[in-house]
Structure formats: structure tokens, C-alpha cells
Amino acid sequence: MLFPVEPSVFWKQMKTIVEEVVSEKLRSPTPTRQTDLLSQKLLLKPAEVCAIFQISKPTLYGWMKEQKLHSFKVNSRRYFKFEDVEMLIRQQNTSSDRVNK
């Protein structure tokens, strides 16, 4: 016999362990929204920034020329700081609040 316990007892213990792990995973909060997932990232790619603002890449590069949004390059890849994107969102929200008043 390979197991020090009866197979039926072993499988009951395995079932209990699996149920505990699954129930714990279900209880722990997980980010479900795209913005929650993005807020965990410190650096964003141009496509991600375009998705956030719902703009095209040419518009994004226009914003960079206007210095509305800053970016930096690592080797040949361009990245944006999440903080900068967040700050631009806040600026847009405050300017739209002023217009609506």
C-alpha cells in the first residue's frame, strides 16, 4: 500500500483541502474592471493610453507634440507614466466641470 491512510479517507481530505482553497480564492477581492487593472501598472503603452482616452495613435502623438502628455523611450519602445495619464484625466475633468457650470 502506497498511502498511509485508506484511499477513501485520503480523497475526503483532498476534497476538503480543495474546497478550502477555492472558497478562499472566491472570497479574496480581485480587480475586475479594466481601470482597476491599469491602475496597478506604473507604465502604460501607447495602445493602452489610447484605449483609456478613446483616441487614435495620431491624436496621442499630437498630444505629445503639444506637451499635453509626456512619454519616454526605453530602447525603441515608448511608455507613459500612469501618474501622468491620471493627472491629465483630472485636468480634463476639472476643465469640463468649469464649462458645465
N, CA, C and O atoms as CSV, one atom per row, in Angstrom:
chain,resi,resn,atom,element,x,y,z
A,1,MET,N,N,0.843,-1.181,0.000
A,1,MET,CA,C,0.000,0.000,0.000
A,1,MET,C,C,0.885,1.240,0.000
A,1,MET,O,O,1.820,1.352,0.793
A,2,LEU,N,N,0.575,2.169,-0.904
A,2,LEU,CA,C,1.395,3.361,-1.044
A,2,LEU,C,C,1.008,4.468,-0.077
A,2,LEU,O,O,1.858,5.264,0.323
A,3,PHE,N,N,-0.261,4.529,0.304
A,3,PHE,CA,C,-0.736,5.588,1.178
A,3,PHE,C,C,-0.795,5.097,2.621
A,3,PHE,O,O,-1.168,3.950,2.868
A,4,PRO,N,N,-0.431,5.956,3.580
A,4,PRO,CA,C,-0.531,5.551,4.981
A,4,PRO,C,C,-1.975,5.574,5.504
A,4,PRO,O,O,-2.230,5.178,6.641
A,5,VAL,N,N,-2.916,6.037,4.673
A,5,VAL,CA,C,-4.325,6.075,5.058
A,5,VAL,C,C,-5.146,5.376,3.984
A,5,VAL,O,O,-4.667,5.140,2.875
A,6,GLU,N,N,-6.349,5.058,4.316
A,6,GLU,CA,C,-7.255,4.422,3.360
A,6,GLU,C,C,-7.538,5.389,2.213
A,6,GLU,O,O,-7.617,6.596,2.443
A,7,PRO,N,N,-7.690,4.900,1.001
A,7,PRO,CA,C,-7.968,5.778,-0.136
A,7,PRO,C,C,-9.206,6.642,0.047
A,7,PRO,O,O,-9.204,7.802,-0.365
A,8,SER,N,N,-10.251,6.117,0.645
A,8,SER,CA,C,-11.463,6.918,0.843
A,8,SER,C,C,-11.196,8.093,1.786
A,8,SER,O,O,-11.720,9.188,1.579
A,9,VAL,N,N,-10.384,7.868,2.822
A,9,VAL,CA,C,-10.029,8.937,3.763
A,9,VAL,C,C,-9.144,9.964,3.059
A,9,VAL,O,O,-9.318,11.170,3.234
A,10,PHE,N,N,-8.204,9.478,2.270
A,10,PHE,CA,C,-7.313,10.367,1.524
A,10,PHE,C,C,-8.108,11.286,0.611
A,10,PHE,O,O,-7.859,12.491,0.594
A,11,TRP,N,N,-9.054,10.752,-0.145
A,11,TRP,CA,C,-9.832,11.557,-1.085
A,11,TRP,C,C,-10.755,12.526,-0.367
A,11,TRP,O,O,-11.025,13.611,-0.882
A,12,LYS,N,N,-11.240,12.161,0.797
A,12,LYS,CA,C,-12.046,13.106,1.585
A,12,LYS,C,C,-11.196,14.284,2.035
A,12,LYS,O,O,-11.634,15.433,2.001
A,13,GLN,N,N,-9.959,13.976,2.461
A,13,GLN,CA,C,-9.048,15.051,2.873
A,13,GLN,C,C,-8.697,15.947,1.686
A,13,GLN,O,O,-8.654,17.170,1.818
A,14,MET,N,N,-8.447,15.340,0.535
A,14,MET,CA,C,-8.133,16.130,-0.662
A,14,MET,C,C,-9.303,17.033,-1.035
A,14,MET,O,O,-9.108,18.200,-1.374
A,15,LYS,N,N,-10.504,16.501,-0.973
A,15,LYS,CA,C,-11.693,17.277,-1.302
A,15,LYS,C,C,-11.836,18.466,-0.358
A,15,LYS,O,O,-12.162,19.570,-0.793
A,16,THR,N,N,-11.596,18.246,0.917
A,16,THR,CA,C,-11.684,19.313,1.917
A,16,THR,C,C,-10.660,20.408,1.623
A,16,THR,O,O,-10.974,21.597,1.684
A,17,ILE,N,N,-9.452,20.000,1.309
A,17,ILE,CA,C,-8.386,20.969,1.025
A,17,ILE,C,C,-8.738,21.800,-0.210
A,17,ILE,O,O,-8.608,23.024,-0.197
A,18,VAL,N,N,-9.179,21.141,-1.260
A,18,VAL,CA,C,-9.533,21.845,-2.497
A,18,VAL,C,C,-10.683,22.813,-2.251
A,18,VAL,O,O,-10.651,23.946,-2.732
A,19,GLU,N,N,-11.687,22.386,-1.514
A,19,GLU,CA,C,-12.822,23.263,-1.216
A,19,GLU,C,C,-12.382,24.481,-0.413
A,19,GLU,O,O,-12.875,25.583,-0.652
A,20,GLU,N,N,-11.472,24.305,0.525
A,20,GLU,CA,C,-10.970,25.440,1.313
A,20,GLU,C,C,-10.235,26.434,0.425
A,20,GLU,O,O,-10.449,27.641,0.534
A,21,VAL,N,N,-9.371,25.933,-0.451
A,21,VAL,CA,C,-8.603,26.814,-1.330
A,21,VAL,C,C,-9.534,27.564,-2.279
A,21,VAL,O,O,-9.377,28.768,-2.480
A,22,VAL,N,N,-10.485,26.871,-2.854
A,22,VAL,CA,C,-11.415,27.508,-3.789
A,22,VAL,C,C,-12.258,28.566,-3.081
A,22,VAL,O,O,-12.439,29.665,-3.606
A,23,SER,N,N,-12.769,28.247,-1.908
A,23,SER,CA,C,-13.601,29.224,-1.192
A,23,SER,C,C,-12.779,30.439,-0.779
A,23,SER,O,O,-13.297,31.556,-0.781
A,24,GLU,N,N,-11.518,30.248,-0.428
A,24,GLU,CA,C,-10.665,31.385,-0.078
A,24,GLU,C,C,-10.403,32.264,-1.300
A,24,GLU,O,O,-10.417,33.491,-1.203
A,25,LYS,N,N,-10.165,31.638,-2.437
A,25,LYS,CA,C,-9.946,32.403,-3.666
A,25,LYS,C,C,-11.193,33.194,-4.051
A,25,LYS,O,O,-11.090,34.319,-4.539
A,26,LEU,N,N,-12.354,32.617,-3.835
A,26,LEU,CA,C,-13.594,33.311,-4.167
A,26,LEU,C,C,-13.867,34.473,-3.221
A,26,LEU,O,O,-14.488,35.460,-3.616
A,27,ARG,N,N,-13.412,34.367,-1.985
A,27,ARG,CA,C,-13.617,35.445,-1.008
A,27,ARG,C,C,-12.680,36.610,-1.239
A,27,ARG,O,O,-13.052,37.753,-0.975
A,28,SER,N,N,-11.478,36.358,-1.724
A,28,SER,CA,C,-10.500,37.437,-1.883
A,28,SER,C,C,-10.910,38.332,-3.038
A,28,SER,O,O,-11.279,37.845,-4.107
A,29,PRO,N,N,-10.847,39.665,-2.821
A,29,PRO,CA,C,-11.249,40.584,-3.877
A,29,PRO,C,C,-10.232,40.586,-5.016
A,29,PRO,O,O,-9.022,40.590,-4.786
A,30,THR,N,N,-10.735,40.581,-6.222
A,30,THR,CA,C,-9.869,40.652,-7.395
A,30,THR,C,C,-10.349,41.798,-8.265
A,30,THR,O,O,-11.553,42.016,-8.396
A,31,PRO,N,N,-9.415,42.535,-8.863
A,31,PRO,CA,C,-9.829,43.626,-9.742
A,31,PRO,C,C,-10.514,43.065,-10.981
A,31,PRO,O,O,-9.991,42.174,-11.651
A,32,THR,N,N,-11.680,43.596,-11.267
A,32,THR,CA,C,-12.423,43.094,-12.418
A,32,THR,C,C,-12.519,44.133,-13.521
A,32,THR,O,O,-12.614,43.774,-14.694
A,33,ARG,N,N,-12.497,45.381,-13.180
A,33,ARG,CA,C,-12.626,46.414,-14.198
A,33,ARG,C,C,-11.278,46.679,-14.841
A,33,ARG,O,O,-10.236,46.499,-14.210
A,34,GLN,N,N,-11.296,47.102,-16.086
A,34,GLN,CA,C,-10.062,47.383,-16.797
A,34,GLN,C,C,-9.282,48.503,-16.122
A,34,GLN,O,O,-8.053,48.453,-16.079
A,35,THR,N,N,-9.955,49.490,-15.605
A,35,THR,CA,C,-9.261,50.596,-14.955
A,35,THR,C,C,-8.581,50.135,-13.676
A,35,THR,O,O,-7.517,50.648,-13.328
A,36,ASP,N,N,-9.174,49.173,-12.967
A,36,ASP,CA,C,-8.516,48.640,-11.781
A,36,ASP,C,C,-7.231,47.934,-12.163
A,36,ASP,O,O,-6.219,48.055,-11.471
A,37,LEU,N,N,-7.268,47.204,-13.254
A,37,LEU,CA,C,-6.074,46.510,-13.701
A,37,LEU,C,C,-5.016,47.492,-14.162
A,37,LEU,O,O,-3.829,47.308,-13.893
A,38,LEU,N,N,-5.447,48.541,-14.861
A,38,LEU,CA,C,-4.483,49.506,-15.353
A,38,LEU,C,C,-3.864,50.319,-14.226
A,38,LEU,O,O,-2.700,50.708,-14.314
A,39,SER,N,N,-4.624,50.579,-13.171
A,39,SER,CA,C,-4.084,51.391,-12.094
A,39,SER,C,C,-2.967,50.683,-11.350
A,39,SER,O,O,-2.204,51.320,-10.624
A,40,GLN,N,N,-2.861,49.383,-11.520
A,40,GLN,CA,C,-1.787,48.646,-10.877
A,40,GLN,C,C,-0.489,48.745,-11.680
A,40,GLN,O,O,0.586,48.449,-11.158
A,41,LYS,N,N,-0.583,49.151,-12.921
A,41,LYS,CA,C,0.590,49.268,-13.765
A,41,LYS,C,C,1.185,50.664,-13.603
A,41,LYS,O,O,0.458,51.655,-13.532
A,42,LEU,N,N,2.496,50.729,-13.545
A,42,LEU,CA,C,3.155,52.022,-13.416
A,42,LEU,C,C,3.434,52.644,-14.783
A,42,LEU,O,O,3.450,53.866,-14.930
A,43,LEU,N,N,3.653,51.785,-15.781
A,43,LEU,CA,C,3.952,52.269,-17.122
A,43,LEU,C,C,2.909,51.745,-18.094
A,43,LEU,O,O,2.506,50.583,-18.027
A,44,LEU,N,N,2.480,52.613,-18.993
A,44,LEU,CA,C,1.470,52.230,-19.969
A,44,LEU,C,C,2.033,52.351,-21.377
A,44,LEU,O,O,2.834,53.240,-21.668
A,45,LYS,N,N,1.607,51.458,-22.233
A,45,LYS,CA,C,1.994,51.510,-23.641
A,45,LYS,C,C,1.052,52.470,-24.368
A,45,LYS,O,O,-0.037,52.765,-23.877
A,46,PRO,N,N,1.469,52.954,-25.532
A,46,PRO,CA,C,0.607,53.886,-26.273
A,46,PRO,C,C,-0.791,53.330,-26.549
A,46,PRO,O,O,-1.773,54.065,-26.447
A,47,ALA,N,N,-0.896,52.057,-26.894
A,47,ALA,CA,C,-2.216,51.469,-27.170
A,47,ALA,C,C,-3.111,51.503,-25.927
A,47,ALA,O,O,-4.320,51.702,-26.039
A,48,GLU,N,N,-2.524,51.312,-24.755
A,48,GLU,CA,C,-3.305,51.355,-23.514
A,48,GLU,C,C,-3.797,52.770,-23.229
A,48,GLU,O,O,-4.932,52.964,-22.794
A,49,VAL,N,N,-2.940,53.755,-23.474
A,49,VAL,CA,C,-3.339,55.154,-23.268
A,49,VAL,C,C,-4.444,55.527,-24.251
A,49,VAL,O,O,-5.400,56.213,-23.890
A,50,CYS,N,N,-4.307,55.075,-25.487
A,50,CYS,CA,C,-5.356,55.338,-26.487
A,50,CYS,C,C,-6.676,54.715,-26.054
A,50,CYS,O,O,-7.733,55.315,-26.249
A,51,ALA,N,N,-6.631,53.537,-25.477
A,51,ALA,CA,C,-7.860,52.878,-25.029
A,51,ALA,C,C,-8.495,53.637,-23.868
A,51,ALA,O,O,-9.720,53.733,-23.789
A,52,ILE,N,N,-7.687,54.167,-22.981
A,52,ILE,CA,C,-8.212,54.908,-21.832
A,52,ILE,C,C,-8.952,56.161,-22.298
A,52,ILE,O,O,-10.068,56.437,-21.856
A,53,PHE,N,N,-8.316,56.916,-23.197
A,53,PHE,CA,C,-8.904,58.183,-23.656
A,53,PHE,C,C,-9.823,58.009,-24.861
A,53,PHE,O,O,-10.496,58.953,-25.276
A,54,GLN,N,N,-9.848,56.812,-25.416
A,54,GLN,CA,C,-10.624,56.526,-26.629
A,54,GLN,C,C,-10.231,57.467,-27.757
A,54,GLN,O,O,-11.060,58.148,-28.360
A,55,ILE,N,N,-8.926,57.473,-28.014
A,55,ILE,CA,C,-8.368,58.309,-29.080
A,55,ILE,C,C,-7.510,57.429,-29.986
A,55,ILE,O,O,-7.216,56.278,-29.662
A,56,SER,N,N,-7.118,57.992,-31.125
A,56,SER,CA,C,-6.241,57.263,-32.043
A,56,SER,C,C,-4.780,57.549,-31.697
A,56,SER,O,O,-4.475,58.472,-30.941
A,57,LYS,N,N,-3.895,56.750,-32.259
A,57,LYS,CA,C,-2.465,56.977,-32.012
A,57,LYS,C,C,-1.995,58.326,-32.563
A,57,LYS,O,O,-1.211,59.002,-31.896
A,58,PRO,N,N,-2.441,58.744,-33.750
A,58,PRO,CA,C,-2.026,60.083,-34.211
A,58,PRO,C,C,-2.436,61.192,-33.237
A,58,PRO,O,O,-1.686,62.147,-33.034
A,59,THR,N,N,-3.620,61.067,-32.636
A,59,THR,CA,C,-4.045,62.063,-31.650
A,59,THR,C,C,-3.117,62.029,-30.439
A,59,THR,O,O,-2.728,63.072,-29.914
A,60,LEU,N,N,-2.766,60.825,-30.002
A,60,LEU,CA,C,-1.862,60.683,-28.863
A,60,LEU,C,C,-0.521,61.341,-29.157
A,60,LEU,O,O,0.020,62.052,-28.309
A,61,TYR,N,N,0.026,61.107,-30.361
A,61,TYR,CA,C,1.306,61.715,-30.703
A,61,TYR,C,C,1.180,63.227,-30.869
A,61,TYR,O,O,2.138,63.965,-30.639
A,62,GLY,N,N,-0.001,63.679,-31.267
A,62,GLY,CA,C,-0.247,65.130,-31.300
A,62,GLY,C,C,-0.208,65.721,-29.895
A,62,GLY,O,O,0.347,66.799,-29.685
A,63,TRP,N,N,-0.797,65.016,-28.940
A,63,TRP,CA,C,-0.763,65.466,-27.546
A,63,TRP,C,C,0.676,65.521,-27.042
A,63,TRP,O,O,1.037,66.407,-26.267
A,64,MET,N,N,1.491,64.572,-27.488
A,64,MET,CA,C,2.892,64.583,-27.060
A,64,MET,C,C,3.613,65.799,-27.641
A,64,MET,O,O,4.423,66.421,-26.954
A,65,LYS,N,N,3.327,66.143,-28.896
A,65,LYS,CA,C,3.931,67.325,-29.517
A,65,LYS,C,C,3.508,68.592,-28.791
A,65,LYS,O,O,4.306,69.512,-28.608
A,66,GLU,N,N,2.239,68.633,-28.376
A,66,GLU,CA,C,1.720,69.795,-27.645
A,66,GLU,C,C,2.169,69.792,-26.182
A,66,GLU,O,O,1.861,70.717,-25.430
A,67,GLN,N,N,2.880,68.771,-25.795
A,67,GLN,CA,C,3.341,68.570,-24.416
A,67,GLN,C,C,2.174,68.473,-23.438
A,67,GLN,O,O,2.279,68.855,-22.272
A,68,LYS,N,N,1.076,67.960,-23.939
A,68,LYS,CA,C,-0.082,67.716,-23.098
A,68,LYS,C,C,0.129,66.444,-22.274
A,68,LYS,O,O,-0.385,66.316,-21.163
A,69,LEU,N,N,0.895,65.507,-22.841
A,69,LEU,CA,C,1.190,64.241,-22.179
A,69,LEU,C,C,2.635,63.875,-22.472
A,69,LEU,O,O,3.061,63.857,-23.627
A,70,HIS,N,N,3.379,63.586,-21.424
A,70,HIS,CA,C,4.803,63.279,-21.575
A,70,HIS,C,C,5.011,61.778,-21.657
A,70,HIS,O,O,4.272,60.993,-21.062
A,71,SER,N,N,6.038,61.399,-22.412
A,71,SER,CA,C,6.386,59.991,-22.531
A,71,SER,C,C,7.901,59.864,-22.497
A,71,SER,O,O,8.630,60.856,-22.515
A,72,PHE,N,N,8.350,58.626,-22.446
A,72,PHE,CA,C,9.780,58.383,-22.525
A,72,PHE,C,C,10.008,57.076,-23.244
A,72,PHE,O,O,9.118,56.230,-23.337
A,73,LYS,N,N,11.218,56.928,-23.751
A,73,LYS,CA,C,11.546,55.738,-24.524
A,73,LYS,C,C,12.518,54.860,-23.749
A,73,LYS,O,O,13.428,55.345,-23.076
A,74,VAL,N,N,12.300,53.569,-23.862
A,74,VAL,CA,C,13.239,52.567,-23.369
A,74,VAL,C,C,13.578,51.731,-24.592
A,74,VAL,O,O,12.728,51.026,-25.135
A,75,ASN,N,N,14.830,51.820,-25.015
A,75,ASN,CA,C,15.255,51.246,-26.298
A,75,ASN,C,C,14.364,51.843,-27.388
A,75,ASN,O,O,14.378,53.058,-27.582
A,76,SER,N,N,13.613,51.048,-28.083
A,76,SER,CA,C,12.780,51.603,-29.156
A,76,SER,C,C,11.310,51.692,-28.755
A,76,SER,O,O,10.467,52.040,-29.582
A,77,ARG,N,N,10.996,51.387,-27.516
A,77,ARG,CA,C,9.596,51.388,-27.065
A,77,ARG,C,C,9.262,52.650,-26.282
A,77,ARG,O,O,10.079,53.153,-25.510
A,78,ARG,N,N,8.064,53.146,-26.490
A,78,ARG,CA,C,7.606,54.362,-25.822
A,78,ARG,C,C,6.646,53.985,-24.702
A,78,ARG,O,O,5.803,53.103,-24.864
A,79,TYR,N,N,6.782,54.662,-23.563
A,79,TYR,CA,C,5.937,54.401,-22.398
A,79,TYR,C,C,5.440,55.714,-21.808
A,79,TYR,O,O,6.040,56.772,-21.996
A,80,PHE,N,N,4.330,55.612,-21.091
A,80,PHE,CA,C,3.732,56.750,-20.400
A,80,PHE,C,C,3.579,56.379,-18.935
A,80,PHE,O,O,3.200,55.254,-18.610
A,81,LYS,N,N,3.873,57.319,-18.055
A,81,LYS,CA,C,3.660,57.068,-16.628
A,81,LYS,C,C,2.168,57.102,-16.331
A,81,LYS,O,O,1.441,57.962,-16.828
A,82,PHE,N,N,1.728,56.160,-15.520
A,82,PHE,CA,C,0.312,56.127,-15.146
A,82,PHE,C,C,-0.070,57.405,-14.423
A,82,PHE,O,O,-1.182,57.905,-14.593
A,83,GLU,N,N,0.842,57.941,-13.615
A,83,GLU,CA,C,0.571,59.180,-12.866
A,83,GLU,C,C,0.260,60.328,-13.825
A,83,GLU,O,O,-0.644,61.125,-13.572
A,84,ASP,N,N,1.015,60.410,-14.931
A,84,ASP,CA,C,0.791,61.482,-15.904
A,84,ASP,C,C,-0.575,61.346,-16.582
A,84,ASP,O,O,-1.270,62.336,-16.813
A,85,VAL,N,N,-0.943,60.107,-16.893
A,85,VAL,CA,C,-2.250,59.857,-17.512
A,85,VAL,C,C,-3.359,60.229,-16.538
A,85,VAL,O,O,-4.350,60.855,-16.913
A,86,GLU,N,N,-3.175,59.834,-15.279
A,86,GLU,CA,C,-4.163,60.147,-14.248
A,86,GLU,C,C,-4.310,61.662,-14.079
A,86,GLU,O,O,-5.423,62.170,-13.939
A,87,MET,N,N,-3.185,62.377,-14.093
A,87,MET,CA,C,-3.209,63.824,-13.938
A,87,MET,C,C,-3.946,64.485,-15.113
A,87,MET,O,O,-4.690,65.445,-14.915
A,88,LEU,N,N,-3.743,63.979,-16.321
A,88,LEU,CA,C,-4.440,64.517,-17.488
A,88,LEU,C,C,-5.943,64.266,-17.384
A,88,LEU,O,O,-6.748,65.118,-17.762
A,89,ILE,N,N,-6.313,63.107,-16.874
A,89,ILE,CA,C,-7.743,62.808,-16.676
A,89,ILE,C,C,-8.343,63.796,-15.691
A,89,ILE,O,O,-9.428,64.329,-15.924
A,90,ARG,N,N,-7.639,64.044,-14.588
A,90,ARG,CA,C,-8.141,65.013,-13.594
A,90,ARG,C,C,-8.266,66.402,-14.193
A,90,ARG,O,O,-9.248,67.100,-13.941
A,91,GLN,N,N,-7.266,66.815,-14.996
A,91,GLN,CA,C,-7.314,68.134,-15.637
A,91,GLN,C,C,-8.512,68.236,-16.569
A,91,GLN,O,O,-9.199,69.257,-16.602
A,92,GLN,N,N,-8.757,67.177,-17.321
A,92,GLN,CA,C,-9.899,67.188,-18.237
A,92,GLN,C,C,-11.208,67.249,-17.461
A,92,GLN,O,O,-12.144,67.937,-17.869
A,93,ASN,N,N,-11.277,66.527,-16.337
A,93,ASN,CA,C,-12.491,66.541,-15.532
A,93,ASN,C,C,-12.748,67.913,-14.918
A,93,ASN,O,O,-13.889,68.374,-14.883
A,94,THR,N,N,-11.694,68.567,-14.434
A,94,THR,CA,C,-11.887,69.890,-13.825
A,94,THR,C,C,-12.231,70.924,-14.881
A,94,THR,O,O,-13.031,71.823,-14.617
A,95,SER,N,N,-11.650,70.823,-16.068
A,95,SER,CA,C,-11.986,71.796,-17.121
A,95,SER,C,C,-13.406,71.579,-17.634
A,95,SER,O,O,-14.091,72.547,-17.965
A,96,SER,N,N,-13.856,70.341,-17.704
A,96,SER,CA,C,-15.241,70.093,-18.134
A,96,SER,C,C,-16.226,70.504,-17.052
A,96,SER,O,O,-17.348,70.898,-17.368
A,97,ASP,N,N,-15.833,70.422,-15.770
A,97,ASP,CA,C,-16.675,70.896,-14.684
A,97,ASP,C,C,-16.868,72.406,-14.775
A,97,ASP,O,O,-17.964,72.909,-14.527
A,98,ARG,N,N,-15.805,73.129,-15.130
A,98,ARG,CA,C,-15.898,74.589,-15.256
A,98,ARG,C,C,-16.809,74.988,-16.403
A,98,ARG,O,O,-17.562,75.957,-16.298
A,99,VAL,N,N,-16.741,74.241,-17.501
A,99,VAL,CA,C,-17.565,74.551,-18.673
A,99,VAL,C,C,-19.038,74.279,-18.353
A,99,VAL,O,O,-19.914,75.024,-18.793
A,100,ASN,N,N,-19.313,73.221,-17.594
A,100,ASN,CA,C,-20.702,72.839,-17.288
A,100,ASN,C,C,-21.354,73.780,-16.271
A,100,ASN,O,O,-22.579,73.788,-16.144
A,101,LYS,N,N,-20.562,74.566,-15.551
A,101,LYS,CA,C,-21.138,75.453,-14.522
A,101,LYS,C,C,-21.663,76.716,-15.114
A,101,LYS,O,O,-22.179,77.569,-14.391
